[in-house]
Amino acid sequence: MLAFTLAQPARALTLLRDPDIEYALKQLAAPVLKAAGLSPSRMSILVIDDRNLNAFVVDRDNIFIHSGLLLKMKSPQMLQAVIAHEAAHIANGHLVRRPINIRNARTAAGLGMALAAAAGAISGNAQAAAGVAVGVNSTAARMFFSHTRAEESSADNAGVRYMVRAGLDASGAADVMDIFRGQEALSASRQDPYARTHPLSADRYRVVKQMAEAHGGNAKPSNNDLYWFARAKGKLSAFQRSPKWTIAHAGESGFKDVGYMREAVAWHRRSNLGKSLKAMDKAIAARPNDPYYHELRGQILMESRQFAAATAAYARAVNAAPNHPLILGSYGRALMAQGQTAKALQVLEKARARDGRDGRVMRDLAVAYAKSGNKGMASVVTAERYALQGRMEDAGLHAKRASDLLPRGSAGWQRAQDVLSAAKAASKRK
């Protein structure tokens, strides 16, 4: 599981990048997104490392869910209801009416600035985020993630329709809203961020409950939904709760391989490599072609400094999922640890090209370019990594260095110009 901090000028947001969890969330989101008329293949469901309960969108391609909210969900339909609600904000055009003109969040600079705005809006420190988020004023930053009651009502109705259209139990929507009942009676400092950005009234709760009751109870969660919900929540909790708690509750999901996986993480966190690998091998025996289990085995070995064995495990994961950027990134990291810089550079560049939001890949790729003697590309990737963190001044310095070193008009030079443009825009509006 990879953690990378974004939007540092405000309250930091940490993006968790884990291939297993993200794949599981995609499986759960797919029917809802299809029902909303959105592309499941294009959309990413990403996890923010924050125990507060919140979910939000910044553009048409990303839905962000706080780890605290994911762990709070008790059923797959509750999580699908959250995704359906956020998908409705996208499908209903609510983003178009936002007062901030954010750059494309699919780029490192764009995502860094968008999440800087999110950090300010969620924490209430909008002015701190303003310098990074393209210089928006504090009122605009607060409004960026603050939905109106009309928008919330519209998203509620659409979200329930998407659930029904997808053949899912819509009672999950009411179950989610029940978590936030009474939040509006609290002071702003005590409210969960979701309640601040998604206003919840008693009338709105009653309407959703009535809609859910009219459509709920007719569909049971599929075994596929139950499995991937257990997998996502189980792995996240194994990394975030105490190993003792995880070992005691590992088998509660009802899926043996998920239980073994959770035990493997818990024993790894206790630095017991033997027991960790034994549990991991049991999970792999149950699902021998699962790339994410091989990837986790590689992580356990890598963090135990068993570099050769880790590289072999990651290679098996790549064979099962040859184009997965996070798995490729892990494989490249293991190759670097073994001194195979040339091969690592090829693998890491393939990973970055498929997903430029993984900070660890950018760091490793910059090292690989530097070791290969290509200082210009090392500076480009470093600039993008700083942009992803929201450190636009540092990003601009490295982008300028890259621009001076690389051939004018080349692909790397163009990427440097993108970061330079974002850095200059942020600097002018501080």
C-alpha positions as CSV (number, residue, x, y, z in Angstrom):
1,M,0.0,0.0,0.0
2,L,1.5,3.3,-1.1
3,A,0.8,6.6,0.6
4,F,1.6,10.0,-1.1
5,T,0.9,13.4,0.3
6,L,-0.8,16.0,-1.8
7,A,-1.8,19.6,-1.4
8,Q,0.6,20.4,1.4
9,P,0.0,24.2,1.6
10,A,-3.4,23.5,3.2
11,R,-4.2,20.6,5.5
12,A,-2.3,17.7,3.8
13,L,-4.3,15.1,1.9
14,T,-2.6,11.8,1.6
15,L,-3.6,9.6,-1.4
16,L,-3.4,5.9,-0.8
17,R,-2.4,4.0,-4.0
18,D,-3.0,0.3,-3.7
19,P,-3.7,-1.8,-6.8
20,D,-5.8,-4.4,-5.0
21,I,-8.1,-1.8,-3.2
22,E,-8.5,0.3,-6.4
23,Y,-9.4,-2.8,-8.5
24,A,-12.0,-3.9,-5.8
25,L,-13.5,-0.4,-5.8
26,K,-13.7,-0.4,-9.6
27,Q,-15.6,-3.7,-9.5
28,L,-18.1,-2.3,-7.0
29,A,-18.4,1.0,-8.9
30,A,-18.8,-0.4,-12.4
31,P,-22.6,-1.2,-12.4
32,V,-23.4,2.2,-10.7
33,L,-21.2,4.2,-13.2
34,K,-22.8,2.4,-16.2
35,A,-26.2,3.2,-14.8
36,A,-25.1,6.9,-14.6
37,G,-23.9,6.9,-18.2
38,L,-20.3,7.2,-17.1
39,S,-17.3,5.1,-18.3
40,P,-16.1,2.6,-15.6
41,S,-12.9,2.2,-17.5
42,R,-12.1,5.9,-17.5
43,M,-13.3,6.6,-13.9
44,S,-10.9,6.1,-11.0
45,I,-12.1,5.5,-7.4
46,L,-9.2,6.8,-5.2
47,V,-8.8,6.6,-1.5
48,I,-7.7,9.5,0.7
49,D,-5.9,8.5,3.9
50,D,-8.1,10.4,6.4
51,R,-10.2,8.9,9.3
52,N,-12.9,11.6,8.8
53,L,-16.0,10.6,6.8
54,N,-16.0,12.2,3.4
55,A,-16.2,11.7,-0.4
56,F,-15.9,14.2,-3.2
57,V,-15.2,14.8,-6.8
58,V,-12.9,17.2,-8.5
59,D,-13.5,16.4,-12.2
60,R,-15.3,13.9,-14.4
61,D,-12.6,11.2,-14.0
62,N,-12.0,10.8,-10.3
63,I,-14.1,10.0,-7.2
64,F,-12.3,10.4,-3.9
65,I,-13.4,8.5,-0.8
66,H,-11.8,9.0,2.6
67,S,-10.5,5.8,4.2
68,G,-12.5,6.6,7.3
69,L,-15.7,6.5,5.3
70,L,-14.7,3.2,3.5
71,L,-14.0,1.5,6.9
72,K,-17.4,2.8,8.2
73,M,-19.3,1.1,5.5
74,K,-21.1,-2.1,6.6
75,S,-22.2,-3.4,3.3
76,P,-21.3,-3.2,-0.4
77,Q,-24.6,-1.4,-1.2
78,M,-23.7,1.4,1.3
79,L,-20.4,2.0,-0.5
80,Q,-22.1,1.8,-3.9
81,A,-24.6,4.4,-2.7
82,V,-21.8,6.8,-1.9
83,I,-20.3,6.2,-5.3
84,A,-23.7,6.6,-6.9
85,H,-24.2,9.9,-5.2
86,E,-20.8,11.3,-6.2
87,A,-21.4,10.0,-9.8
88,A,-24.7,11.9,-9.8
89,H,-22.8,15.2,-9.1
90,I,-20.7,14.5,-12.3
91,A,-23.6,13.2,-14.5
92,N,-25.9,16.1,-13.5
93,G,-23.3,18.7,-14.4
94,H,-22.8,20.1,-10.9
95,L,-19.1,20.5,-11.6
96,V,-19.6,22.8,-14.5
97,R,-21.3,25.3,-12.3
98,R,-18.4,25.5,-9.8
99,P,-16.6,28.9,-9.7
100,I,-13.1,27.5,-10.0
101,N,-11.6,26.8,-13.4
102,I,-9.3,23.8,-12.3
103,R,-6.9,22.4,-14.8
104,N,-7.3,18.8,-15.9
105,A,-6.8,16.7,-12.8
106,R,-5.5,13.8,-14.9
107,T,-2.1,15.7,-15.0
108,A,0.2,15.8,-11.9
109,A,-0.1,19.6,-11.7
110,G,-3.8,19.6,-12.2
111,L,-4.5,17.0,-9.5
112,G,-2.1,18.7,-7.1
113,M,-4.0,22.0,-7.5
114,A,-7.4,20.5,-7.4
115,L,-6.6,18.6,-4.2
116,A,-5.1,21.8,-2.7
117,A,-8.5,23.4,-3.2
118,A,-10.1,20.3,-1.7
119,A,-7.9,20.5,1.4
120,G,-8.8,24.1,1.9
121,A,-12.5,23.5,1.4
122,I,-12.7,20.5,3.6
123,S,-10.6,21.9,6.5
124,G,-12.2,25.3,6.3
125,N,-8.8,26.9,5.6
126,A,-9.7,28.0,2.1
127,Q,-7.4,31.0,2.1
128,A,-4.4,28.7,2.7
129,A,-5.3,26.7,-0.3
130,A,-5.9,29.7,-2.5
131,G,-2.3,30.3,-3.6
132,V,-2.0,26.8,-4.9
133,A,-5.5,26.3,-6.3
134,V,-4.9,28.8,-9.1
135,G,-5.3,31.7,-6.8
136,V,-9.0,31.5,-6.2
137,N,-10.4,33.7,-3.5
138,S,-11.5,32.2,-0.2
139,T,-15.2,32.4,-1.0
140,A,-14.7,30.5,-4.2
141,A,-12.6,27.9,-2.6
142,R,-15.2,27.2,0.1
143,M,-17.8,26.9,-2.7
144,F,-15.8,24.5,-4.7
145,F,-16.9,21.5,-2.7
146,S,-19.9,22.9,-1.0
147,H,-23.0,21.5,-2.7
148,T,-26.3,23.4,-2.5
149,R,-29.3,21.7,-1.0
150,A,-30.8,21.6,-4.5
151,E,-27.8,19.8,-5.9
152,E,-27.8,17.4,-3.0
153,S,-31.5,16.6,-3.6
154,S,-30.8,16.1,-7.3
155,A,-27.9,13.8,-6.5
156,D,-29.9,11.9,-4.0
157,N,-32.7,11.2,-6.5
158,A,-30.3,10.3,-9.3
159,G,-28.1,8.1,-7.0
160,V,-31.1,6.0,-6.0
161,R,-32.2,5.7,-9.6
162,Y,-28.7,4.5,-10.6
163,M,-28.8,1.9,-7.8
164,V,-32.2,0.6,-8.9
165,R,-31.2,0.7,-12.6
166,A,-28.1,-1.3,-11.7
167,G,-30.2,-3.9,-9.9
168,L,-28.7,-3.0,-6.5
169,D,-30.5,-2.5,-3.1
170,A,-31.2,1.2,-2.8
171,S,-31.6,0.9,1.0
172,G,-27.8,1.5,1.1
173,A,-28.4,5.2,0.4
174,A,-30.6,5.5,3.5
175,D,-28.1,3.6,5.6
176,V,-25.3,6.0,4.6
177,M,-27.4,9.0,5.4
178,D,-28.3,7.6,8.8
179,I,-24.6,7.8,9.7
180,F,-24.7,11.6,9.3
181,R,-28.0,12.3,11.1
182,G,-27.7,15.0,13.7
183,Q,-24.5,16.4,12.2
184,E,-26.0,19.8,11.3
185,A,-26.8,20.4,15.0
186,L,-23.0,20.3,15.7
187,S,-20.6,23.2,15.4
188,A,-18.7,23.3,12.2
189,S,-15.5,22.2,13.9
190,R,-17.1,19.0,15.2
191,Q,-18.9,18.0,12.0
192,D,-17.5,15.4,9.6
193,P,-16.3,17.0,6.3
194,Y,-19.1,15.2,4.4
195,A,-21.7,17.1,6.5
196,R,-20.1,20.4,5.8
197,T,-19.8,19.9,2.0
198,H,-23.0,17.8,1.6
199,P,-25.7,19.6,3.6
200,L,-28.1,17.1,5.2
201,S,-31.5,18.2,6.5
202,A,-34.1,16.1,8.2
203,D,-36.4,16.6,5.2
204,R,-33.7,15.3,2.9
205,Y,-33.2,12.3,5.0
206,R,-36.9,11.4,5.1
207,V,-37.1,11.8,1.3
208,V,-34.2,9.5,0.7
209,K,-35.5,7.0,3.2
210,Q,-38.9,6.9,1.5
211,M,-37.3,6.5,-1.9
212,A,-35.0,3.7,-0.6
213,E,-37.9,1.9,1.1
214,A,-39.9,2.0,-2.1
215,H,-37.1,0.4,-4.1
216,G,-35.1,-1.4,-1.4
217,G,-35.1,-5.0,-0.3
218,N,-35.7,-6.4,-3.7
219,A,-32.1,-7.2,-4.5
220,K,-29.4,-9.0,-2.5
221,P,-25.8,-8.2,-2.9
222,S,-24.1,-10.5,-5.4
223,N,-21.3,-12.8,-4.3
224,N,-19.0,-10.7,-6.5
225,D,-20.0,-7.5,-4.7
226,L,-19.6,-9.1,-1.2
227,Y,-16.2,-10.5,-2.2
228,W,-14.7,-7.3,-3.5
229,F,-16.2,-5.2,-0.6
230,A,-14.6,-7.7,1.8
231,R,-11.3,-7.5,-0.1
232,A,-11.1,-3.6,-0.2
233,K,-12.2,-3.0,3.4
234,G,-10.3,-6.0,4.7
235,K,-7.0,-5.0,3.2
236,L,-7.4,-1.3,4.2
237,S,-8.2,-2.3,7.8
238,A,-5.3,-4.7,7.9
239,F,-2.9,-1.8,7.2
240,Q,-4.7,0.7,9.4
241,R,-5.9,-1.2,12.4
242,S,-3.6,-2.9,14.9
243,P,-2.2,-6.3,13.9
244,K,-3.7,-7.9,17.0
245,W,-7.2,-6.7,16.0
246,T,-6.7,-7.9,12.5
247,I,-5.6,-11.4,13.4
248,A,-8.6,-11.7,15.8
249,H,-11.0,-10.6,13.1
250,A,-9.3,-11.9,9.9
251,G,-11.9,-14.6,9.1
252,E,-15.0,-12.5,9.6
253,S,-15.4,-11.7,5.9
254,G,-16.5,-15.2,5.0
255,F,-13.9,-15.5,2.3
256,K,-10.9,-17.7,3.3
257,D,-8.4,-16.1,0.9
258,V,-9.3,-12.6,2.2
259,G,-8.7,-13.9,5.8
260,Y,-5.3,-15.3,4.8
261,M,-4.4,-12.0,3.1
262,R,-5.3,-10.0,6.2
263,E,-3.3,-12.3,8.4
264,A,-0.3,-11.9,6.0
265,V,-0.5,-8.1,6.4
266,A,-0.8,-8.3,10.2
267,W,2.2,-10.7,10.6
268,H,4.2,-8.5,8.2
269,R,3.5,-5.5,10.3
270,R,4.7,-7.5,13.3
271,S,8.0,-8.2,11.3
272,N,7.3,-12.0,11.3
273,L,8.2,-12.8,7.7
274,G,7.8,-16.5,8.1
275,K,4.2,-16.4,9.3
276,S,3.4,-13.6,6.8
277,L,4.6,-15.6,3.8
278,K,2.9,-18.7,5.0
279,A,-0.5,-16.9,5.2
280,M,0.2,-15.1,1.9
281,D,0.9,-18.4,0.2
282,K,-2.4,-19.8,1.4
283,A,-4.2,-16.9,-0.2
284,I,-2.3,-17.4,-3.5
285,A,-3.1,-21.1,-3.5
286,A,-6.8,-20.2,-3.4
287,R,-6.4,-17.7,-6.2
288,P,-3.1,-18.6,-8.1
289,N,-3.7,-16.2,-11.0
290,D,-4.6,-13.2,-8.8
291,P,-2.0,-10.4,-9.7
292,Y,-2.8,-8.4,-6.6
293,Y,-1.9,-11.3,-4.2
294,H,1.4,-11.7,-6.0
295,E,2.0,-8.0,-5.8
296,L,1.3,-8.0,-2.0
297,R,3.7,-10.9,-1.6
298,G,6.3,-8.8,-3.5
299,Q,5.6,-5.9,-1.1
300,I,6.1,-8.0,2.0
301,L,9.4,-9.4,0.6
302,M,10.6,-5.9,-0.6
303,E,9.9,-4.3,2.8
304,S,11.8,-7.2,4.4
305,R,14.7,-6.5,2.1
306,Q,14.5,-9.8,0.2
307,F,15.0,-8.0,-3.1
308,A,15.6,-11.0,-5.4
309,A,12.5,-12.8,-4.1
310,A,10.5,-9.6,-4.3
311,T,11.5,-9.1,-7.9
312,A,10.3,-12.6,-8.8
313,A,7.0,-12.1,-7.0
314,Y,6.4,-8.8,-8.8
315,A,7.3,-10.4,-12.1
316,R,4.6,-13.0,-11.6
317,A,2.2,-10.1,-10.8
318,V,3.2,-8.3,-14.0
319,N,2.7,-11.5,-16.0
320,A,-0.9,-11.7,-14.7
321,A,-1.5,-7.9,-15.2
322,P,1.0,-6.7,-17.7
323,N,-0.4,-3.1,-18.0
324,H,-1.3,-2.3,-14.5
325,P,0.6,0.9,-13.6
326,L,0.9,0.4,-9.8
327,I,2.1,-3.2,-10.3
328,L,4.6,-2.0,-12.9
329,G,5.8,0.7,-10.5
330,S,6.4,-1.9,-7.8
331,Y,8.3,-4.1,-10.2
332,G,10.4,-1.3,-11.4
333,R,11.2,-0.4,-7.8
334,A,12.4,-3.9,-7.1
335,L,14.5,-3.9,-10.2
336,M,16.1,-0.7,-9.1
337,A,16.9,-2.3,-5.7
338,Q,18.8,-5.0,-7.6
339,G,20.7,-2.5,-9.7
340,Q,19.0,-3.3,-12.9
341,T,18.6,0.4,-13.8
342,A,18.1,0.1,-17.6
343,K,15.3,-2.4,-17.3
344,A,13.8,-0.5,-14.3
345,L,13.7,2.7,-16.4
346,Q,11.7,1.0,-19.1
347,V,9.2,-0.5,-16.6
348,L,8.8,2.7,-14.6
349,E,8.3,4.8,-17.7
350,K,5.6,2.5,-18.8
351,A,4.0,2.8,-15.4
352,R,4.1,6.6,-15.4
353,A,2.7,6.8,-18.9
354,R,-0.3,4.8,-17.8
355,D,-0.9,6.7,-14.6
356,G,1.1,9.8,-13.7
357,R,-0.4,10.2,-10.2
358,D,1.9,7.8,-8.3
359,G,4.5,9.8,-6.4
360,R,6.7,6.9,-5.7
361,V,7.0,5.9,-9.3
362,M,8.0,9.5,-10.1
363,R,10.6,9.5,-7.4
364,D,12.0,6.2,-8.6
365,L,11.8,7.2,-12.3
366,A,13.8,10.4,-11.5
367,V,16.5,8.4,-9.9
368,A,16.6,6.0,-12.8
369,Y,16.9,8.8,-15.3
370,A,19.7,10.4,-13.2
371,K,21.6,7.2,-13.0
372,S,21.3,6.8,-16.7
373,G,22.7,10.3,-17.3
374,N,19.5,12.0,-18.5
375,K,19.4,14.9,-16.1
376,G,16.7,16.7,-18.2
377,M,14.2,14.0,-17.8
378,A,15.1,13.5,-14.2
379,S,14.2,17.2,-13.6
380,V,10.9,16.8,-15.5
381,V,9.7,13.9,-13.4
382,T,10.9,15.7,-10.2
383,A,8.9,18.8,-11.2
384,E,5.8,16.7,-11.8
385,R,6.2,15.0,-8.4
386,Y,6.5,18.3,-6.7
387,A,3.4,19.5,-8.6
388,L,1.5,16.5,-7.4
389,Q,2.4,17.5,-3.8
390,G,1.2,21.0,-4.4
391,R,4.8,22.4,-4.0
392,M,4.4,24.6,-7.0
393,E,7.5,26.8,-6.4
394,D,9.8,23.7,-6.2
395,A,8.0,22.3,-9.2
396,G,8.6,25.4,-11.2
397,L,12.4,25.4,-10.4
398,H,12.8,21.8,-11.6
399,A,10.6,22.5,-14.7
400,K,12.8,25.4,-15.6
401,R,15.9,23.3,-15.3
402,A,14.3,20.6,-17.4
403,S,13.3,23.2,-20.0
404,D,16.9,24.4,-20.3
405,L,18.3,20.8,-20.6
406,L,15.8,19.2,-23.0
407,P,15.4,19.7,-26.8
408,R,12.8,22.4,-27.4
409,G,9.5,20.8,-28.6
410,S,10.4,17.4,-27.3
411,A,7.8,15.4,-25.3
412,G,9.7,16.0,-22.0
413,W,10.1,19.7,-22.8
414,Q,6.3,20.0,-23.4
415,R,5.7,18.3,-20.0
416,A,8.0,20.8,-18.4
417,Q,6.0,23.7,-20.0
418,D,2.8,22.3,-18.5
419,V,4.3,22.4,-15.0
420,L,5.9,25.8,-15.6
421,S,2.5,27.2,-16.7
422,A,0.8,25.9,-13.5
423,A,3.6,27.1,-11.3
424,K,3.4,30.6,-12.8
425,A,-0.3,30.8,-12.5
426,A,-0.1,29.8,-8.8
427,S,2.7,32.3,-8.1
428,K,0.8,35.3,-9.7
429,R,-2.3,34.7,-7.5
430,K,-0.8,34.2,-4.1
